[in-house]
Structures are given as structure tokens and as C-alpha cells.
């Protein structure tokens, strides 16, 4: 069965135009560090329509807010309310902000998704067991990925009522707990409310694109030569952990970002950054470094029209040029 799985992966990549060979990697150097007071533990980075920037670190008291000049404006929940058990973040794994300024935080430590109003007050706290990612959709809906849910994506309305679930986990392991862990993913959304689910732990790094109702548009599976040694190592570890115990793996996909205008995708595998066009075809591969030459192990991506912001733990957040818009 294994050869059939590998053959299927190569077929998917051929259909999408992702070559089954290693691409030339180029170095991508940061211009500068931004939001320099951000502590280690960067988990998510977003921007709202008013060009305010939101930074989630974990553990941390709340989501930090900055203006376009990089000046701190405040935090959500406000510092005065951060001590309130109903509002305080325990361990925020991910967050997103919608067009109205409403903020959504996947608080894995509290088994809840915290939803904050634009003024920073808590709208409600939705019980969700072990949420790992969240994405805002149009009309006040929001999508949640959880370590414990049967489907990959659960969508709630503006009041926290479940409206639909979709996405079938891949069958990688025989042990149910292990298989569900390997299907944990990161969510991203674009202005058209398309959802992108990046599987953090699958042996072959995989991203699925869905529309907001759960219809799959395409799937990217990275089976090129440069990914095969790691994939084989993960599969050997899966076999070892089939015997029992709490699943423990290092994530392969560490961050995903989407260009809001073109729906192009940027996927980080540690310090490796891959660029895909809006149809899922790989266009370029980069190794990311600070201007001093330190590796940037990306944990958060924000794509803007004229630059990219990459967050890395523990070194902070860095501004990079858009290499697809500058001469090589």
C-alpha cells in the first residue's frame, strides 16, 4: 500500500505543476527587525483594515497591538482586564482579526476560543477542546482547528453557534490518537473566505485549499527530492510511536501566509520558505536569514503588498522584501 500512497502523491504534484525534483534555493535576507519589544514565543501576526498590527506571543498576557510606525498602542485584553479569569489568555496558539476589528484567539491552554470586540472587551469565550488555529471569515463566521475534533475544520457563526464541519483527516497511523495528532493543522483565510489548511505533522508537507463551505479547490503535497529524507524519518517515527504513549513530533510546516490580493501562498518549514501561485504551483524556494546571517525559523507570516513580515521564536519579527517583486 505504501508505494500506492507515494505514487498518488507524485501524481497530485504533477497535476498541480509542482516538480518532483529539488528546486534551487536562494537566500533571502531580512531588511530589519520590527516591533522590537516583542518577547520570544511569536505565534501569530495579523493586520486589520486600519493598518494596525496584532502580535500573539505565548505565553503572554494578551495580543499586542502596534501602529504602522511600530509604536505600541495597547493589548487585547487590556492590561487592566488581563487578570480577569474570563478574559485572560492562558496559552494562545493562534489568532485572527476580521474586517470589523473583531479579534479571535485560539487559547489552547484554556480549551477555548476567545472572541474580543473591536474595543478590546470580551464578546464571549467559546469552549473548544485544544484549539490550535483560528481564521476569520466573512459575515462574522470563524473557522477553528482543534486537536480533538473529528473533522479538520469547524465553522461557527458570530455568536459561537456551530454551523458546519468539514475536512477528512489523512490516514497515516493505525492508532487513533496518533493519527489525529499527525493531522493537526494551521489555518489561514483570504478575503474571499477561502480556507487553507496546512498539516503541520504529515510526513509529506501538505496544504489543502477549501472554499468557506468545505469544497476542496486543490491539495499541495510536497514529495520533491529535498523533502524525502525527512518524510522517511517521520514515517519511521510514526511506526515507533504506534506502540503507545503520548504522540510527540516536531512540526514540519511551521507557518502559512496568503497574499490577500492574489491568493498566492507562502509556506514555512522552519527557515525554508516556499512560494506558490494562486493555483498551487511552486514558484520559488528560499532560505531566510536576518541581515546578520542568523537563520529565521519562521513561526508566523504576514504577506503585504510591498513586504513580508516573518515572526520567529525566539528572535522576534523581521521585515523581508517581496522577492517575487524585486529583481533576483
C-alpha positions in Angstrom: 0.0 0.0 0.0 2.9 2.3 0.7 4.0 2.5 -2.9 0.5 3.4 -4.0 0.4 6.3 -1.5 3.7 7.6 -2.8 2.6 7.2 -6.4 -0.6 9.2 -5.6 1.4 12.0 -4.0 3.6 12.2 -7.1 0.5 12.3 -9.3 -1.0 15.1 -7.3 2.2 17.2 -7.6 2.4 16.5 -11.3 -1.2 17.7 -11.8 -0.5 20.9 -9.8 2.7 21.5 -11.6 4.9 21.0 -8.5 8.0 19.4 -9.8 9.2 16.1 -8.2 12.8 17.4 -8.1 14.6 19.7 -5.8 14.4 23.4 -6.7 17.2 25.8 -6.4 17.2 27.5 -3.1 18.0 31.2 -2.9 19.0 33.2 0.2 16.5 35.8 1.4 17.9 38.4 3.9 15.8 40.5 6.2 15.8 44.3 5.9 15.4 44.9 9.6 13.7 43.8 12.8 10.3 45.3 13.6 8.2 45.6 16.8 11.5 45.2 18.7 9.9 44.9 22.1 8.1 41.7 21.2 9.1 38.9 23.6 10.0 35.4 22.5 7.3 33.0 21.6 5.8 34.6 18.5 2.7 32.6 17.5 0.7 34.7 15.1 0.9 38.1 13.2 -2.0 39.9 11.6 -3.1 43.3 10.3 -6.5 44.9 10.2 -8.1 47.3 7.7 -6.9 50.4 9.7 -3.3 49.1 9.3 -2.9 48.2 13.0 -0.7 45.1 13.6 -1.6 42.4 16.1 1.1 40.1 17.6 0.3 37.0 19.6 3.1 35.5 21.8 2.7 32.5 24.1 2.8 32.5 26.9 1.7 36.2 27.1 -0.8 38.4 28.8 -2.7 39.3 25.6 -2.4 40.2 21.9 -0.1 43.2 21.4 -1.3 46.0 19.0 1.0 48.3 17.1 0.5 51.1 14.5 2.2 51.3 11.1 5.2 53.0 12.6 5.8 50.2 15.0 4.6 52.0 18.1 2.7 50.0 20.8 -0.9 51.1 21.0 -2.1 48.6 23.6 -3.1 45.0 24.0 -6.2 42.7 24.0 -7.5 42.1 26.5 -6.5 45.5 28.0 -3.9 45.2 30.7 -6.4 46.2 33.4 -8.6 43.2 32.4 -5.8 40.7 31.8 -6.1 39.4 35.4 -9.8 38.5 34.9 -10.2 34.7 34.5 -12.9 35.3 31.9 -10.6 37.3 29.6 -7.0 36.4 30.3 -5.1 34.2 27.8 -3.6 31.1 29.2 -1.7 29.9 26.1 -2.7 31.4 22.8 -1.8 29.2 19.9 -3.2 31.3 17.1 -5.3 34.4 16.4 -7.0 36.3 13.6 -8.8 39.6 13.1 -11.8 40.3 10.8 -12.6 43.3 8.7 -14.6 44.9 11.6 -11.6 44.6 14.0 -13.1 41.7 15.9 -10.3 39.5 17.3 -10.3 35.7 17.6 -7.8 33.8 19.8 -7.4 30.1 19.9 -6.4 29.7 23.6 -5.3 26.1 23.8 -4.3 26.5 27.4 -7.9 27.4 28.3 -9.6 24.9 25.9 -11.4 27.9 24.4 -11.6 30.4 21.6 -11.7 33.9 23.0 -13.6 36.4 20.8 -13.0 40.1 21.5 -14.9 43.1 20.3 -13.1 45.9 18.4 -12.8 47.9 21.6 -10.9 45.0 23.3 -13.7 43.8 25.5 -14.5 40.1 25.7 -17.5 39.3 23.5 -17.6 35.6 24.5 -15.5 32.6 25.3 -16.4 29.5 23.2 -15.4 26.1 24.8 -13.3 24.2 22.3 -11.1 21.3 23.4 -7.4 22.0 22.5 -7.9 24.6 19.7 -4.7 25.0 17.6 -5.7 27.6 15.0 -8.4 30.0 14.0 -9.4 32.0 10.9 -11.9 34.8 10.5 -14.4 34.6 7.6 -16.9 37.0 6.1 -20.2 37.7 7.9 -18.8 37.2 11.4 -18.2 33.5 10.9 -14.9 32.0 12.1 -13.2 28.6 11.5 -11.4 26.6 14.2 -9.0 23.7 14.0 -8.7 21.5 17.1 -6.5 18.6 18.2 -9.6 16.7 19.3 -12.3 17.3 16.7 -13.4 14.5 14.3 -13.2 16.8 11.2 -10.3 19.1 10.3 -12.3 22.4 10.3 -15.3 23.6 12.4 -17.1 26.8 11.5 -19.0 28.9 13.9 -21.3 31.9 13.4 -20.9 35.4 15.0 -22.5 34.1 18.2 -20.4 31.0 18.5 -23.0 28.6 17.2 -21.7 25.6 15.2 -22.8 25.9 11.6 -20.7 23.3 9.7 -17.7 20.9 9.8 -15.6 19.6 7.0 -12.3 18.1 6.1 -11.3 14.4 6.5 -8.1 13.5 8.3 -5.5 11.6 6.3 -4.9 8.0 7.4 -1.2 7.9 8.4 -1.2 5.8 11.6 -3.3 2.9 12.9 -3.5 4.2 16.4 -6.4 6.7 16.5 -4.8 9.2 19.0 -1.5 9.2 17.0 -3.3 9.6 13.7 -5.3 12.6 14.9 -2.2 14.2 16.2 -0.5 13.9 12.8 -3.4 15.7 11.2 -3.2 18.8 13.4 -3.1 21.8 11.2 -2.7 25.6 10.8 -5.5 27.7 9.3 -5.3 30.8 7.0 -8.0 32.6 5.1 -8.2 35.1 2.3 -10.7 38.0 1.8 -12.9 35.6 -0.3 -13.2 33.4 2.8 -11.3 30.5 1.2 -9.6 28.5 3.9 -6.1 27.0 3.7 -5.3 24.0 6.0 -1.6 23.3 6.4 -0.9 19.9 8.0 1.8 20.6 10.5 3.0 17.0 11.0 2.3 14.8 7.9 5.4 13.2 6.6 4.9 14.8 3.2 4.1 18.5 3.9 0.6 19.1 2.7 -1.8 22.1 2.3 -5.4 21.9 1.3 -7.4 24.8 0.0 -11.2 24.8 0.7 -13.9 27.3 0.0 -15.8 28.5 3.0 -18.3 25.7 2.7 -15.7 23.0 2.7 -15.4 22.2 -1.1 -11.8 21.4 -1.8 -10.1 23.5 -4.5 -6.7 21.8 -4.6 -4.2 20.0 -2.5 -0.4 20.6 -2.4 1.7 17.6 -1.4 5.5 18.2 -1.2 7.2 15.0 -2.4 10.2 16.6 -4.2 13.6 15.1 -3.5 14.6 17.6 -0.8 11.6 16.5 1.3 12.0 12.8 1.1 14.7 12.2 3.8 12.6 14.0 6.4 9.4 12.2 5.2 11.1 8.8 5.7 12.3 9.8 9.1 8.8 10.8 10.2 7.3 7.6 8.9 9.9 5.6 10.9 9.0 7.6 14.0 5.3 7.0 13.3 5.9 3.3 13.4 7.8 3.6 16.6 5.1 5.5 18.3 2.4 3.1 17.2 3.3 1.1 20.2 1.7 3.7 22.5 2.4 6.8 24.6 1.7 10.5 24.0 2.5 11.5 20.4 5.5 13.8 20.2 6.7 15.1 16.8 8.5 18.2 15.6 6.2 20.2 13.2 7.3 20.2 9.5 5.1 23.1 8.4 5.6 25.9 10.9 3.7 28.8 9.3 1.5 29.7 6.4 0.6 33.1 4.9 -1.7 34.1 2.0 -1.4 37.1 -0.3 -4.9 38.8 0.2 -4.9 40.1 -3.4 -3.6 37.2 -5.4 -4.3 34.2 -3.2 -0.6 33.2 -3.6 0.6 31.0 -0.7 3.8 31.2 1.3 4.7 28.1 3.4 7.4 28.0 6.0 9.2 24.8 7.0 11.5 26.3 9.7 13.9 28.5 7.8 12.8 27.2 4.4 10.2 29.5 2.7 8.2 28.2 -0.3 6.2 30.4 -2.6 3.2 29.0 -4.5 1.0 30.8 -7.0 -2.8 31.0 -6.7 -3.2 27.6 -8.4 -0.9 25.8 -6.1 2.2 25.7 -8.3 5.5 26.1 -6.6 7.4 29.2 -7.9 10.4 29.6 -5.7 12.2 28.4 -2.6 14.2 30.5 -0.2 16.3 30.2 3.0 15.5 33.0 5.3 18.2 34.9 7.4 18.5 38.1 9.4 20.8 40.7 7.9 23.4 39.5 10.3 23.2 35.9 9.0 21.2 34.2 11.7 18.6 31.7 10.5 15.0 32.8 10.7 12.9 29.8 11.8 9.5 31.1 10.9 6.5 30.7 13.2 4.2 33.4 11.7 3.8 35.0 8.3 2.1 38.2 7.2 2.1 39.0 3.5 1.6 42.6 2.4 1.7 44.3 -1.0 5.3 45.6 -0.6 6.9 43.4 2.0 6.6 40.3 4.2 6.8 40.1 8.0 8.1 36.8 9.4 8.0 36.1 13.1 10.5 33.6 14.6 10.9 32.2 18.1 12.9 33.5 20.0 14.5 36.2 17.8 11.4 38.3 17.1 9.7 39.7 13.9 11.6 40.7 10.8 10.7 42.6 7.6 11.6 41.0 4.3 11.4 42.2 0.7 8.9 40.5 -1.5 11.3 38.5 -3.7 8.6 37.9 -6.3 8.5 41.7 -6.8 12.2 42.5 -6.9 14.9 41.5 -9.4 16.8 38.3 -8.5 
